[in-house]
Amino acid sequence: MFTILAFLASFAVASILAILLHGGTRRFVRNRLRYVDAVQKGSAPYLAGGAVFLASLVIVAVLPLVGLGTALTVALAVGSGVAAGARDIRNGTLPIVYGS
């Protein structure tokens, strides 16, 4: 019973982190890295995801509910957020922000 609850808690943590990190990374790339050419390279999502994966391995070693699957999920969310933000810049689908 405890195993099922631990799995569900870990899955919930991974899902929430993936949603928040994908959106935050996409918004950061779209708004702050708009004029950075390195974001437009094809390797940028892989490098960002790899860096987040390596950083999250430290957290995996410390927290009991966070496992290797959570680290991979977070890395994929950041990598896909970088790719989506770069695509938004290329396609010109930037949101209109008033007052900033």
N, C-alpha and C positions, 0 to 999 in steps of 0.2 A: 504494500500500500504506500509506504513511504517513497519507494522508487518511482511510482507513478506520479506522486505529488512533486517530487524533485524534478522529474522530467518536464512536467507541465510548467513549473515555475521557471525552469531554465529556458523552455521554449518561449514563454511569455517575455522574459528578459531579452532574449535574442530578437524576437519580433519587434518589440518596442524600440530597441536600439537600432535595428535596421531601418525602420520607418523614419525615426528622428534623424539619424545620421545621413541617410540618402537625401532627404529634403534640405537639411542644413548644409551639406556639402554642395549640393546643386545650387543653392542660393548663394553660398560663398563664392563659388567659381563664377557664377553669373554676374554678381555685383562687384566683388573685390578684385577678381583676377581677369577682368574683361580685356585689359590691354596687355596681358602677359602672354607672350607668344608660346612659351613652353607648355601651357595648358592645351594648346591646339595640337600638340604632337600626339601620335598614336600610342606612345608608351606612357603618357601621363596617368591614365586610369590605373594601369598596372603598377606603376611606381607608387602611387598614392595608396592603393589597396595593399601592396606589399609592406609599405611602411607602417600602416595601421595594423596589419597582421602581426608584424614583429613587436610592435608596442603592446598589442593586446595579449601576446603570449606571457608578458610579465603579469598581467592581471589574472590570466588563467591560472598561473601558479599560486596566486594568493587567495582568490575567492572560490569557494566550493561549488557554487551554483553556475559558475561560468566555465564552460568547457571548450574544447577545441572547435566544436561545431559553432559555438557562439562567436569565437574569434574569426572563423571563416565567414560567417554571416555578416559580421561587422565589416570585414575587409571587402567583401563583395558589395555591400551597401555603399561604402565610400567610393570604391572604384566606379560603380555605376552612377553615382552622384556626380563625380568628376566628368564622366563621359556625357551625361545628360546636360550638365552646365555648359560644357564646351560646345555641344550641339546647339544649345539655345543661342549661344553667341554667334556661331556660324550662320544659323538660319535667321538671325535677327528677330527672334521671338522673345525679346527682353520685355519684362513688365514695365509699365509706366509707373514711375514712383514720383509722387508730387512732394515738394518741400524738402528734398534732400540733395 
